Amino acid sequence: MSSPATPAAGVAKIRALGPDDLGAIRQMLSQRDGREWDERSTRWFLYNLDPARCLAWGAFIGEKPVGLTSTFLRTLTVRGDIQRVAYWANLYVDPEYRDQMLYPRLPMTMLNALKPLGIEMLYAPVRLPQLTKAHLGLGFAKIGTMPVLVRPLRPARFICKYKKLGWAKPLAGPVDLLFRAGLAVTSARPGAGMQIGDGRLEEATTERLNAVARLLAERSEGRIAQGWNANLLRERYGQTREGGSYRLAASERDGELTAAAIYRFAERGDGIQVGVLMDLAFRSGAGRDAAAALRAVERATLAADGELLIYLDGLGDANRELLKRRGFRVSPEVYEFLVWPKKLAANDDWFGAWDRWEFSFRDHDAF
């Protein structure tokens, strides 16, 4: 029997990270995710650690990186005003060094560093209940929950993978064929005068991306949300974390964009292939156009051998109602939305009211 690994002697030291530390960050992200991050994706993901965009702190035993936390600095519109806030991401501690109390040492270092920068609010989604409880102990407040909505596309094969029913896989194919036949019969069809486009977002014209940005602005009016334009959308969706592409399915009438769905493909545990709906926006009264764009996403996900479509339900009632009509259902997976400090949520009617926020996989981008 092998003995458990013994961490190196010494107390981990925490310090701010800069561009010269991207190699250490890449090492920790690779260990966390169980796949090798390349240098290009690491630099893109963390904005090359430009201090106006991303701040990070690392824990080290000697030269060995053993912990990481970071924040992305974002601009949100609140009550018509622009505010700079922080979004917490990438908390990770090497399992061999969890006796070093790096949680809560890493987050407390981060929170203390934000105050002198004039950053008065930080927000984060949390999926694990035990982590939510720990965050509340650091002075966070929970203001809402977001379920993940799921649209089955190959339900039998999904169940076989999820339940590890290898013996049933030969039966899954015929069952899923019947399901897809029913899906095709009930699918939304483009109406008269409607045109549907679907392609890689990076290839979209500036005019098209500015039209998408206008749809996003219409949907988010009166809510706490990021502002977008063609350049920001192109930057955000320049690549996936793994180096792949995002896609844009759009509906158009008489040369005007009426609905847009941004999505990607990803692999979850047990080899489950999913389409991820990052964002969805459509004009008032254009639900049929949005349904047709969603059908394009379904077809593309099936062509990519996907079993499910998933969507993080934080973009308002209109999206939720449309998706449920399109066959999306609430899954057991739930994200809890936290803000810091808790007194801000208690004293501010905007920050503390979940129905005033916008949040989706566009913001989180981890599945």
C-alpha positions as CSV (number, residue, x, y, z in Angstrom):
1,M,0.0,0.0,0.0
2,S,1.5,3.4,-1.0
3,S,1.7,6.1,1.7
4,P,-0.2,9.4,1.1
5,A,1.7,12.2,-0.4
6,T,3.3,14.5,2.1
7,P,3.4,18.2,1.3
8,A,6.7,20.0,1.4
9,A,7.6,21.6,4.7
10,G,6.9,25.3,5.1
11,V,4.0,27.7,5.2
12,A,2.6,28.8,1.8
13,K,3.2,32.5,1.1
14,I,0.6,34.5,-0.8
15,R,1.4,37.3,-3.3
16,A,-0.1,39.2,-6.1
17,L,0.6,37.8,-9.6
18,G,1.7,39.5,-12.7
19,P,2.4,38.6,-16.4
20,D,5.6,36.8,-15.4
21,D,3.6,34.4,-13.4
22,L,1.4,33.2,-16.2
23,G,3.4,29.9,-16.4
24,A,2.5,29.2,-12.7
25,I,-1.2,30.1,-13.4
26,R,-1.2,27.8,-16.4
27,Q,0.2,25.0,-14.2
28,M,-2.6,25.4,-11.6
29,L,-5.4,25.7,-14.2
30,S,-4.1,22.5,-15.9
31,Q,-4.1,20.7,-12.6
32,R,-7.5,22.0,-11.6
33,D,-9.2,21.1,-14.9
34,G,-7.3,17.8,-15.6
35,R,-6.2,19.0,-19.1
36,E,-3.3,21.0,-20.4
37,W,-3.9,24.7,-20.8
38,D,-1.8,26.2,-23.6
39,E,0.0,29.6,-23.2
40,R,-2.3,31.4,-25.7
41,S,-5.5,30.4,-24.0
42,T,-4.1,31.2,-20.6
43,R,-3.2,34.7,-21.7
44,W,-6.5,35.2,-23.4
45,F,-8.5,33.9,-20.5
46,L,-6.8,36.2,-17.9
47,Y,-6.4,39.3,-20.2
48,N,-2.7,38.8,-19.9
49,L,-3.1,39.9,-16.3
50,D,-3.7,43.5,-17.4
51,P,-4.4,45.1,-14.0
52,A,-7.3,47.1,-15.5
53,R,-9.0,43.8,-16.5
54,C,-7.9,41.0,-14.2
55,L,-6.2,40.7,-10.8
56,A,-4.8,37.4,-9.4
57,W,-3.1,36.1,-6.3
58,G,-1.1,32.9,-5.8
59,A,0.1,30.8,-2.9
60,F,3.6,29.3,-3.2
61,I,5.7,26.8,-1.2
62,G,9.1,28.0,-2.3
63,E,8.7,28.2,-6.1
64,K,5.9,25.7,-6.3
65,P,2.4,27.2,-7.0
66,V,-0.2,25.6,-4.7
67,G,-3.2,28.0,-4.8
68,L,-4.9,30.6,-7.0
69,T,-7.6,33.1,-6.9
70,S,-8.5,35.9,-9.3
71,T,-11.1,38.6,-10.1
72,F,-12.2,40.0,-13.4
73,L,-12.9,43.8,-13.2
74,R,-16.1,44.6,-15.0
75,T,-18.3,47.6,-15.8
76,L,-21.9,47.2,-15.0
77,T,-24.8,49.6,-15.5
78,V,-26.7,50.2,-12.3
79,R,-29.6,52.7,-12.2
80,G,-28.3,54.2,-15.3
81,D,-24.8,54.8,-13.9
82,I,-21.6,53.0,-14.7
83,Q,-19.9,51.2,-11.9
84,R,-16.7,49.2,-11.7
85,V,-17.1,45.9,-9.8
86,A,-15.2,42.6,-9.4
87,Y,-16.3,39.1,-10.5
88,W,-14.6,36.3,-8.5
89,A,-13.3,33.3,-10.4
90,N,-10.6,30.6,-10.4
91,L,-10.4,29.8,-6.7
92,Y,-8.2,26.7,-6.6
93,V,-6.0,25.0,-3.9
94,D,-3.8,22.0,-4.6
95,P,-5.4,19.1,-2.7
96,E,-2.0,18.2,-1.1
97,Y,-1.8,21.7,0.6
98,R,-5.3,22.1,1.9
99,D,-4.0,21.9,5.4
100,Q,-2.4,25.3,4.8
101,M,-5.7,27.2,5.4
102,L,-5.4,28.7,1.9
103,Y,-9.1,29.0,2.0
104,P,-9.8,31.5,3.6
105,R,-6.3,33.1,3.3
106,L,-6.5,33.5,-0.5
107,P,-9.9,35.1,-0.6
108,M,-9.2,37.4,2.3
109,T,-6.1,38.6,0.6
110,M,-8.1,39.3,-2.5
111,L,-10.9,41.2,-0.7
112,N,-8.5,43.3,1.3
113,A,-6.7,44.3,-1.9
114,L,-9.8,45.4,-3.6
115,K,-10.7,48.1,-1.1
116,P,-7.8,50.5,-1.9
117,L,-8.6,50.2,-5.6
118,G,-12.1,51.7,-5.0
119,I,-13.8,48.4,-5.9
120,E,-16.7,48.3,-3.4
121,M,-18.6,45.2,-4.7
122,L,-17.7,41.7,-5.7
123,Y,-20.1,39.0,-7.0
124,A,-19.8,35.3,-7.7
125,P,-22.0,32.3,-8.6
126,V,-21.4,29.1,-6.6
127,R,-22.6,25.6,-7.4
128,L,-21.4,23.7,-4.3
129,P,-23.5,24.2,-1.1
130,Q,-20.6,23.8,1.2
131,L,-18.7,26.5,-0.7
132,T,-21.6,28.8,-0.4
133,K,-21.6,28.3,3.4
134,A,-17.9,29.1,3.5
135,H,-18.4,32.2,1.4
136,L,-21.2,33.4,3.7
137,G,-18.7,33.1,6.6
138,L,-16.4,35.6,4.7
139,G,-19.1,38.3,4.6
140,F,-20.9,37.4,1.4
141,A,-24.7,37.5,1.1
142,K,-26.8,35.1,-1.0
143,I,-29.4,37.1,-3.1
144,G,-30.7,34.5,-5.5
145,T,-30.5,31.1,-7.2
146,M,-30.2,30.2,-10.8
147,P,-31.2,26.7,-12.0
148,V,-29.6,25.2,-15.1
149,L,-32.3,24.5,-17.7
150,V,-31.8,21.4,-19.9
151,R,-33.2,20.5,-23.3
152,P,-32.8,16.7,-24.0
153,L,-31.7,15.9,-27.6
154,R,-30.5,12.3,-27.2
155,P,-32.1,11.5,-23.8
156,A,-31.5,7.7,-23.9
157,R,-27.8,8.0,-24.6
158,F,-27.5,10.7,-22.0
159,I,-29.1,8.4,-19.4
160,C,-26.8,5.6,-20.3
161,K,-23.7,7.8,-19.8
162,Y,-25.0,9.5,-16.7
163,K,-26.1,6.3,-15.0
164,K,-23.2,4.3,-16.4
165,L,-25.5,1.8,-18.1
166,G,-23.1,0.4,-20.6
167,W,-25.3,-2.6,-21.3
168,A,-28.1,-0.4,-22.4
169,K,-26.2,1.6,-25.1
170,P,-27.3,-0.6,-28.0
171,L,-30.9,0.3,-27.1
172,A,-30.3,4.0,-26.9
173,G,-29.8,4.6,-30.6
174,P,-33.3,3.5,-31.8
175,V,-34.9,5.3,-28.8
176,D,-33.1,8.5,-29.6
177,L,-34.0,8.2,-33.3
178,L,-37.6,8.1,-32.4
179,F,-37.2,11.1,-30.1
180,R,-35.5,13.2,-32.8
181,A,-38.2,12.3,-35.2
182,G,-40.8,13.7,-32.8
183,L,-38.5,16.7,-32.2
184,A,-38.4,17.5,-36.0
185,V,-42.2,17.3,-36.3
186,T,-42.7,19.8,-33.4
187,S,-39.8,22.1,-34.3
188,A,-40.2,25.8,-35.1
189,R,-40.0,26.6,-38.8
190,P,-38.9,29.9,-40.2
191,G,-42.0,32.0,-41.0
192,A,-42.6,34.0,-44.1
193,G,-39.9,36.7,-44.6
194,M,-37.7,35.2,-41.9
195,Q,-34.1,34.3,-42.6
196,I,-31.9,32.1,-40.3
197,G,-28.1,32.3,-40.2
198,D,-25.8,30.1,-38.2
199,G,-22.0,30.3,-38.2
200,R,-18.9,31.0,-36.2
201,L,-19.2,34.2,-34.2
202,E,-15.7,35.3,-35.0
203,E,-16.6,35.4,-38.7
204,A,-19.6,37.7,-38.1
205,T,-19.4,41.3,-39.5
206,T,-19.1,44.3,-37.2
207,E,-22.5,45.4,-38.4
208,R,-24.0,42.1,-37.3
209,L,-22.3,42.1,-33.9
210,N,-23.5,45.7,-33.3
211,A,-27.0,44.5,-34.0
212,V,-26.6,41.7,-31.5
213,A,-25.3,44.2,-29.0
214,R,-28.5,46.3,-29.5
215,L,-30.7,43.3,-28.8
216,L,-28.8,42.6,-25.6
217,A,-29.2,46.2,-24.5
218,E,-33.0,46.1,-25.2
219,R,-33.3,42.9,-23.1
220,S,-31.2,44.3,-20.2
221,E,-32.8,47.7,-19.9
222,G,-33.5,48.5,-16.3
223,R,-31.3,45.7,-15.0
224,I,-27.8,45.4,-13.7
225,A,-25.9,44.2,-16.7
226,Q,-22.7,44.7,-18.8
227,G,-22.8,46.9,-21.9
228,W,-21.7,45.4,-25.2
229,N,-20.6,46.5,-28.7
230,A,-19.1,44.7,-31.6
231,N,-15.5,45.0,-30.3
232,L,-16.4,43.7,-26.8
233,L,-18.4,40.8,-28.2
234,R,-15.5,39.9,-30.6
235,E,-13.1,40.0,-27.7
236,R,-15.3,38.0,-25.3
237,Y,-16.1,35.4,-27.8
238,G,-12.7,35.3,-29.6
239,Q,-12.2,31.6,-28.5
240,T,-13.4,29.1,-25.9
241,R,-11.2,28.3,-22.9
242,E,-10.1,25.2,-24.8
243,G,-9.2,27.1,-27.9
244,G,-12.4,26.4,-29.9
245,S,-15.1,28.6,-31.4
246,Y,-18.4,30.2,-30.3
247,R,-21.3,30.2,-32.7
248,L,-24.1,32.7,-33.5
249,A,-27.5,31.7,-34.7
250,A,-29.6,34.7,-35.7
251,S,-33.1,35.4,-37.2
252,E,-33.6,38.3,-39.5
253,R,-36.6,40.0,-41.1
254,D,-36.4,42.7,-43.8
255,G,-32.8,43.1,-43.1
256,E,-33.3,43.6,-39.3
257,L,-32.0,41.3,-36.7
258,T,-34.9,40.0,-34.5
259,A,-33.3,37.2,-32.4
260,A,-29.8,36.0,-31.6
261,A,-28.5,32.9,-29.8
262,I,-24.8,32.6,-28.9
263,Y,-23.6,29.1,-28.1
264,R,-20.7,26.6,-28.0
265,F,-20.1,22.9,-27.6
266,A,-18.5,21.4,-24.5
267,E,-17.9,18.0,-22.8
268,R,-19.1,17.4,-19.2
269,G,-18.3,14.5,-17.0
270,D,-18.7,10.9,-18.2
271,G,-18.2,12.0,-21.8
272,I,-21.5,13.8,-22.0
273,Q,-21.6,16.2,-25.0
274,V,-23.6,19.3,-24.6
275,G,-24.5,22.5,-26.5
276,V,-24.2,25.5,-24.1
277,L,-26.5,28.4,-24.7
278,M,-24.3,31.3,-23.6
279,D,-26.8,34.1,-24.4
280,L,-30.2,34.6,-26.0
281,A,-32.0,37.8,-26.9
282,F,-34.9,38.7,-29.1
283,R,-37.2,41.6,-29.8
284,S,-40.5,41.9,-28.0
285,G,-43.1,39.9,-30.0
286,A,-40.4,38.0,-31.9
287,G,-40.7,34.7,-29.9
288,R,-41.3,32.8,-33.1
289,D,-38.1,34.1,-34.6
290,A,-36.2,33.2,-31.4
291,A,-37.6,29.7,-31.5
292,A,-36.4,29.3,-35.0
293,A,-32.9,30.5,-33.9
294,L,-33.0,27.9,-31.1
295,R,-33.9,25.2,-33.6
296,A,-30.7,26.1,-35.5
297,V,-28.8,25.6,-32.2
298,E,-30.5,22.2,-31.6
299,R,-29.6,21.0,-35.1
300,A,-26.0,22.1,-34.8
301,T,-25.7,20.4,-31.4
302,L,-27.1,17.2,-32.8
303,A,-24.6,17.4,-35.7
304,A,-21.8,17.8,-33.1
305,D,-23.0,14.6,-31.5
306,G,-24.5,16.3,-28.5
307,E,-27.0,14.8,-26.0
308,L,-28.2,18.0,-24.3
309,L,-28.6,21.7,-24.5
310,I,-28.0,23.6,-21.3
311,Y,-28.8,27.2,-20.2
312,L,-28.1,29.1,-17.0
313,D,-31.4,30.8,-16.1
314,G,-30.4,34.3,-15.1
315,L,-31.6,36.4,-18.1
316,G,-35.2,37.1,-17.2
317,D,-38.7,35.9,-17.6
318,A,-39.1,36.3,-21.4
319,N,-36.2,33.9,-22.1
320,R,-37.3,31.5,-19.4
321,E,-40.9,31.2,-20.8
322,L,-39.7,30.8,-24.4
323,L,-37.2,28.1,-23.4
324,K,-39.7,26.1,-21.4
325,R,-42.1,26.2,-24.4
326,R,-39.2,24.9,-26.4
327,G,-38.8,21.8,-24.2
328,F,-36.2,23.1,-21.6
329,R,-36.7,21.8,-18.1
330,V,-35.3,22.7,-14.7
331,S,-32.4,20.3,-13.8
332,P,-31.2,19.5,-10.3
333,E,-28.1,21.7,-10.9
334,V,-28.4,25.1,-9.2
335,Y,-26.0,28.1,-8.9
336,E,-26.3,30.4,-5.9
337,F,-25.6,34.1,-6.6
338,L,-23.5,35.8,-3.9
339,V,-22.4,39.4,-3.5
340,W,-19.9,41.0,-1.1
341,P,-20.0,42.8,1.2
342,K,-23.3,41.6,2.7
343,K,-24.2,45.0,4.0
344,L,-24.3,46.3,0.4
345,A,-26.9,43.7,-0.5
346,A,-28.9,44.5,2.7
347,N,-28.8,48.3,2.2
348,D,-29.1,48.7,-1.5
349,D,-32.4,47.9,-3.2
350,W,-30.6,47.2,-6.5
351,F,-27.7,45.1,-5.6
352,G,-29.7,43.0,-3.1
353,A,-32.6,42.3,-5.5
354,W,-31.8,39.3,-7.7
355,D,-34.6,40.1,-10.2
356,R,-32.6,43.2,-11.2
357,W,-29.5,41.3,-12.3
358,E,-28.5,39.6,-15.5
359,F,-26.3,36.6,-15.5
360,S,-25.7,33.7,-17.8
361,F,-23.0,31.2,-18.9
362,R,-21.7,34.2,-20.9
363,D,-20.5,35.5,-17.6
364,H,-19.5,32.3,-15.9
365,D,-18.3,30.1,-18.8
366,A,-17.6,26.9,-16.8
367,F,-19.8,23.9,-17.2
